[in-house]
Amino acid sequence: MNKNNVKELVKQFENENYKDLFGALIVFEKLDYIIEDDITDKDIEFLEKVYEEFMESKTISGLLNEELKDIIESESE
């Protein structure tokens, strides 16, 4: 990993809404055609449904599985 890239992304996370970041990650992974076309209202509706189904909290940790959460928490102690 590139330390400077990670630092810049952390700064971006601090200034953005997790819900929007979640949507952008899904678009990046799933909706490749967005590169040339605008995101449609239908895409946003899809992202909202995915977000509501999978987010367990208002933080990005809702996307992490329990094993990864445990690893992160053990490193924080």
HUVENFEN-V549529 format. One record per run of one state. SS is the DSSP state (a for helix, b for strand, c for the rest). FROM is the first residue (numbers start at 0). TO is the last residue. If there is no record, write none. Layout:
# HUVENFEN-V549529
ss & from & to
SS & FROM & TO
SS & FROM & TO
This chain:
# HUVENFEN-V549529
ss & from & to
c & 0 & 1
a & 2 & 14
c & 15 & 16
a & 17 & 29
c & 30 & 30
a & 31 & 34
c & 35 & 39
a & 40 & 53
c & 54 & 58
a & 59 & 62
c & 63 & 64
a & 65 & 75
c & 76 & 76
